[in-house]
Amino acid sequence: ASDPNKVAGLEAKLAELRMQQTTAERRNKELQQSLQQMQADFEQEKQQLRSQLADAERLAYQRQIEAASWEKQVKEKIQALQESDRALKALERERSEAEKGWQKGRDAQGQE
């Protein structure tokens, strides 16, 4: 029939293979759990980054609106200053002309 040593050797080899299979299954399960944790961490980080990006875009939009408002205010102030400057120059010309007229009037009175 069959050789008892050969049978014993095959049984030992089978036991070793079953142990290797159990170890491989355990390692595979550990790797799957690790992969699932990495995927969960990745998803969480991705959501955080999306949230930060949305916050940055919102802030940039607000800053853009503020800058446009400030630019408008500065332009309005410049325009008001230019109008005041023109009005002041016009008043200075009128005063200068009035002084010349008054001086001419005094000179004419002095010659009479």
C-alpha positions as CSV (number, residue, x, y, z in Angstrom):
1,A,0.0,0.0,0.0
2,S,1.3,3.4,0.9
3,D,4.5,4.4,2.6
4,P,3.8,5.6,6.1
5,N,6.8,8.0,6.0
6,K,5.5,9.5,2.8
7,V,2.1,9.9,4.3
8,A,3.5,11.6,7.4
9,G,5.6,13.9,5.2
10,L,2.6,14.9,3.1
11,E,0.6,15.5,6.3
12,A,3.3,17.7,7.7
13,K,3.5,19.6,4.4
14,L,-0.3,20.0,4.4
15,A,-0.2,21.3,8.0
16,E,2.5,23.8,7.1
17,L,0.6,25.0,4.0
18,R,-2.6,25.4,6.2
19,M,-0.6,27.5,8.7
20,Q,0.8,29.6,5.8
21,Q,-2.7,30.0,4.5
22,T,-4.0,31.2,7.9
23,T,-1.1,33.6,8.2
24,A,-1.7,34.9,4.7
25,E,-5.4,35.3,5.4
26,R,-4.7,37.2,8.7
27,R,-2.2,39.5,6.9
28,N,-4.7,40.1,4.0
29,K,-7.3,41.1,6.6
30,E,-4.9,43.4,8.3
31,L,-4.0,45.0,4.9
32,Q,-7.7,45.4,4.0
33,Q,-8.4,47.1,7.3
34,S,-5.3,49.4,6.8
35,L,-6.5,50.2,3.3
36,Q,-10.0,51.0,4.6
37,Q,-8.5,53.3,7.2
38,M,-6.3,55.0,4.6
39,Q,-9.3,55.5,2.4
40,A,-11.3,57.0,5.3
41,D,-8.4,59.3,6.2
42,F,-8.1,60.3,2.5
43,E,-11.8,61.1,2.3
44,Q,-11.7,63.1,5.5
45,E,-8.6,65.1,4.3
46,K,-10.2,65.6,0.9
47,Q,-13.4,67.1,2.6
48,Q,-11.2,69.3,4.8
49,L,-9.3,70.6,1.7
50,R,-12.5,71.2,-0.2
51,S,-13.9,73.2,2.8
52,Q,-10.6,75.2,3.1
53,L,-10.8,75.9,-0.7
54,A,-14.4,77.1,-0.4
55,D,-13.4,79.3,2.5
56,A,-10.5,80.7,0.5
57,E,-12.7,81.4,-2.5
58,R,-15.3,83.1,-0.3
59,L,-12.6,85.2,1.3
60,A,-11.1,86.1,-2.0
61,Y,-14.6,87.2,-3.3
62,Q,-15.2,89.3,-0.2
63,R,-11.8,90.9,-0.6
64,Q,-12.5,91.6,-4.3
65,I,-15.8,93.3,-3.3
66,E,-14.1,95.3,-0.6
67,A,-11.3,96.4,-3.0
68,A,-13.9,97.5,-5.6
69,S,-15.7,99.5,-3.0
70,W,-12.5,101.1,-1.8
71,E,-11.5,101.9,-5.3
72,K,-14.9,103.5,-5.9
73,Q,-14.6,105.6,-2.7
74,V,-11.0,106.7,-3.6
75,K,-12.1,107.7,-7.1
76,E,-15.1,109.7,-5.6
77,K,-12.7,111.4,-3.1
78,I,-10.2,112.3,-5.9
79,Q,-13.1,113.6,-8.0
80,A,-14.4,115.7,-5.1
81,L,-10.8,117.1,-4.4
82,Q,-10.4,117.9,-8.1
83,E,-13.8,119.8,-8.1
84,S,-12.8,121.6,-4.9
85,D,-9.4,122.5,-6.5
86,R,-11.1,123.9,-9.6
87,A,-13.6,125.9,-7.5
88,L,-10.7,127.2,-5.3
89,K,-8.8,128.3,-8.4
90,A,-11.9,130.0,-9.8
91,L,-12.3,131.9,-6.5
92,E,-8.6,132.9,-6.6
93,R,-9.0,134.2,-10.1
94,E,-12.1,136.2,-9.1
95,R,-10.3,137.6,-6.1
96,S,-7.3,138.5,-8.1
97,E,-9.5,140.2,-10.7
98,A,-11.4,142.0,-8.0
99,E,-8.1,143.2,-6.4
100,K,-7.0,144.5,-9.8
101,G,-10.3,146.3,-10.3
102,W,-10.1,147.8,-6.8
103,Q,-6.5,148.8,-7.4
104,K,-7.5,150.5,-10.7
105,G,-10.3,152.2,-8.9
106,R,-8.0,153.5,-6.3
107,D,-5.4,154.6,-8.9
108,A,-8.1,156.4,-10.8
109,Q,-9.3,158.2,-7.6
110,G,-5.8,159.2,-6.8
111,Q,-5.3,160.8,-10.2
112,E,-8.4,163.0,-9.9
